[in-house]
Amino acid sequence: MTAIWNFLMAHETAVSLVAYYIFAAFVGALPMPDTSSGKFYRFFFSFINTIAANISRVSAVPSAKPEMTPPKP
């Protein structure tokens, strides 16, 4: 175990880049929530995409509440 830790500490930049790549792949693989998705998944999706700086994906999440349309005469 010490050898693995020493390797990780000797290659901090490479380990950080690999970890970021894995995180970005995880965030990119999350399916977009739809109107039937639960509150927790909507929150998780928005939060994790905000951390990953995917603001365009966060703003594209459909609203959980149906849009109010005026009644037709």
Number of C-alpha atoms within 10 A of each C-alpha: 6 7 8 9 9 10 12 14 11 11 10 11 11 11 14 12 11 12 12 13 12 12 14 16 11 11 17 14 9 11 8 16 19 13 13 8 11 11 12 9 13 20 13 11 19 21 14 17 20 16 10 14 12 16 12 10 14 18 12 11 15 13 12 14 7 8 7 6 6 6 5 4 3
